């Protein structure tokens, strides 16, 4: 009942789990996230407690660290489906241009829509997985239209979802799809080019921030702070130095994570 009540605070979790292909209910996933967060937090709690006792610090530091780590680990675990969906979207984006081009060529060669989808699933190892799911559903007795409708709901990529919509429109109206797919392909290419330009601008700002945190503050800033603290008679112990080193390491790690997360996955045109 506790986790069922907790699941009501995450109404989109079930959809995120399905998109991320995680075969678990919202309640079970939340239960695992809570217990995993507690295990990680307790492990860090005892580490901080031992370090605090060794350095004659207050044990309250360990308790504060426990709740901070508990919050961040739970946040990380609960967002894992969205992270997996984002990774899946990047995988799709890495092949979508070639896959749509291949699909257009298949349809222009008078191949059936089912045959074209089958060939895409066979010739592309990454994006082909999502087309292969459609083929499997058709083999299990569903119509191609039903399989595409389900694929739209579980698709992690908005570009691939638009491709599915075009295929559905062709099935329902009988219209020629190749021209619509060509327009969609041009839009995808332009969108990826825009993402590259935006990433370049963001990377310039992130690089400036990284230089300030990793070079200016540790050298010039910390030297000035050390001189001031020494002048006023404030003791500088090993604990303070370790704390500053840990803080700078965390900031640099987050910078690398942000830069990697924002990097667009595109193909050569």
PyMOL commands that set and color helices and strands:
alter all, ss='L'
color gray80, all
select helices_A, chain A and resi 2-7+13-19+26-54+60-78+80-93+96-108+113-123+128-139+144-154+158-173+178-231+238-262
alter helices_A, ss='H'
color red, helices_A
deselect
rebuild
show_as cartoon
